[in-house]
């Protein structure tokens, strides 16, 4: 018997005897004590048999299912607009998993060529405090036709996300720094980023990287083989 239960038994027994002492004497006391002990034993038996309360398990957010309509708009893209397979990526420049998946995306382009188009959407996560600045820098570079070179420099240097380091990337790319500075400070850029975030959230995106392959959700920095299986499935469906 556990120490806590022993103490509870002792206390209840003493209370039972004390109550019996004051109520009466002799057989009355014995009868009352026996009744009280039986009640104590019944309570303890119930406690030992009862299961501890179970905590409700937190519900995981459900992943999007089916085919979603993912508007591309004027988002940066690699590949032909009429490619049979479009991969829309919701990404965060400060996310290590987004960095990890880049070689896989490069391999997809090398393997499939014009059959695949890759579209970039901005989805900086709130707890990545330097991500928003990096996304602004990429969009500022995009205004001078250098989104993808800036995209690559940022992901190649994931620790260099302070404003002065991002500006150094702009200088490396030969950007007009006055135009770059004005663009970075423009509220329109953040509005465009927020619009991508809102779109992603409405589609069920909860983390990065998240992909939609021809509108079908595909989560995380998965290996090339996993992407290949989904892309081949889409191509086969189109051929059929």
Secondary structure, DSSP 4 states (H G I P E B T S, - for coil): --HHHHHHHHHHHHHHHHHHHHH--HHHHHHHHHHHHHHHHHHHHHHHHSPPPPPPPPPPPPPP-SB-----TT--EES-TT-SEEEEEEE-TT-HHHHHHHHHHHHHHHHHGGGEEEEEEE---TT-TTHHHHHHHHHHHHTTT-HHHHHHHHHHTTT--SHHHHHHHHHHTT--HHHHHHHHT-HHHHHHHHHHHHHHHHHT--SSSEEEETTEEEESS--HHHHHHHHHHHHHHHH-
